[in-house]
């Protein structure tokens, strides 16, 4: 009997279907993409929120930043208030008082949570 696997025609045909490793890997990726797709990862709902607070920030850091932000707002509004007269000045003085009250609350909470160290 004749062994067909050793014939020159069979070797020629098998060498035509033999791909180099790069092409073989690309073909495998293409087949996997279409025939074995990966499950879709659920996307987070789109948020219109522009700013966020990073996860894992401790309370002391949050309170310190809150206090500093309120102090900056206080300084900004104070500067603007004394350039105005009449009802606009009264509105800004009301906003300034709200900022100062919020700053007092934040500082009280910060003082009670963070021990004051002398030294």
VMD Tcl script that draws the C-alpha trace (Angstrom):
set ca {
  {0.00 0.00 0.00}
  {0.95 3.51 -0.54}
  {1.24 5.97 2.38}
  {-0.39 9.24 1.27}
  {1.04 11.30 4.12}
  {4.51 11.00 2.73}
  {3.64 11.95 -0.83}
  {5.04 15.23 -2.11}
  {1.56 16.50 -3.02}
  {0.30 16.01 0.57}
  {3.32 17.79 2.03}
  {2.80 20.68 -0.38}
  {-0.88 21.00 0.58}
  {-0.17 20.88 4.34}
  {2.53 23.52 4.00}
  {0.04 25.83 2.28}
  {-2.28 25.66 5.31}
  {0.49 26.08 7.82}
  {0.43 29.70 9.04}
  {3.24 31.50 10.71}
  {2.72 32.06 14.46}
  {1.62 35.70 14.09}
  {-1.04 34.92 11.52}
  {-2.16 31.86 13.47}
  {-2.57 33.96 16.63}
  {-4.43 36.71 14.73}
  {-6.79 34.14 13.23}
  {-7.40 32.62 16.66}
  {-8.21 36.06 18.13}
  {-10.60 36.81 15.26}
  {-12.37 33.48 15.66}
  {-12.56 33.91 19.44}
  {-13.98 37.40 19.00}
  {-16.83 36.20 16.80}
  {-17.40 32.67 18.07}
  {-16.55 32.96 21.77}
  {-17.25 36.55 22.84}
  {-16.44 37.56 26.38}
  {-19.43 38.42 28.55}
  {-20.18 42.12 28.65}
  {-19.21 43.91 31.82}
  {-22.18 45.91 33.05}
  {-21.50 49.60 32.66}
  {-22.10 52.06 35.45}
  {-25.03 54.37 34.77}
  {-23.99 57.65 33.21}
  {-23.80 60.36 35.82}
  {-24.04 64.06 35.21}
  {-22.03 64.68 38.35}
  {-18.90 66.63 37.52}
  {-16.95 66.23 40.74}
  {-16.62 63.28 43.09}
  {-14.78 62.54 46.31}
  {-12.24 59.72 46.06}
  {-13.11 56.52 47.88}
  {-11.23 55.70 51.07}
  {-10.55 59.25 52.26}
  {-10.63 59.37 56.05}
  {-12.98 61.66 57.98}
  {-10.19 63.91 59.27}
  {-9.04 64.70 55.74}
  {-12.62 65.33 54.56}
  {-13.32 67.65 57.48}
  {-10.05 69.53 57.05}
  {-10.78 70.09 53.36}
  {-14.35 71.16 54.15}
  {-13.09 73.67 56.69}
  {-10.52 75.08 54.24}
  {-13.13 75.33 51.46}
  {-15.52 77.19 53.74}
  {-12.71 79.53 54.81}
  {-11.96 80.27 51.15}
  {-15.64 80.92 50.42}
  {-15.79 83.17 53.48}
  {-12.83 85.23 52.27}
  {-14.25 85.49 48.73}
  {-17.71 86.58 49.85}
  {-16.25 89.01 52.43}
  {-14.21 90.69 49.73}
  {-17.21 91.00 47.42}
  {-19.60 92.14 50.15}
  {-17.68 95.27 51.03}
  {-17.65 96.38 47.38}
  {-21.48 96.46 47.23}
  {-24.24 98.61 48.67}
  {-27.94 98.16 49.25}
  {-29.90 94.93 48.86}
  {-27.12 93.07 47.04}
  {-24.85 93.67 50.00}
  {-27.53 92.34 52.37}
  {-27.88 89.17 50.26}
  {-24.12 88.57 50.33}
  {-24.00 89.24 54.08}
  {-26.67 86.55 54.50}
  {-24.63 84.10 52.42}
  {-21.53 85.07 54.41}
  {-23.35 84.30 57.66}
  {-24.38 80.85 56.34}
  {-20.78 80.14 55.36}
  {-19.50 81.25 58.77}
  {-22.06 79.05 60.57}
  {-21.09 76.08 58.41}
  {-17.43 76.77 59.10}
  {-18.08 76.83 62.86}
  {-19.91 73.50 62.66}
  {-17.16 71.89 60.59}
  {-14.45 73.19 62.91}
  {-16.32 71.96 66.01}
  {-16.64 68.51 64.48}
  {-13.00 68.54 63.42}
  {-11.90 69.59 66.93}
  {-13.94 66.84 68.56}
  {-12.67 64.10 66.23}
  {-9.02 65.07 65.99}
  {-7.05 65.36 69.21}
  {-5.05 68.55 69.48}
  {-1.38 67.76 70.03}
  {0.87 70.32 71.60}
  {4.52 70.32 71.00}
}
mol new
graphics top color blue
foreach p $ca { graphics top sphere $p radius 0.5 }
foreach p [lrange $ca 0 end-1] q [lrange $ca 1 end] { graphics top cylinder $p $q radius 0.2 }
display resetview
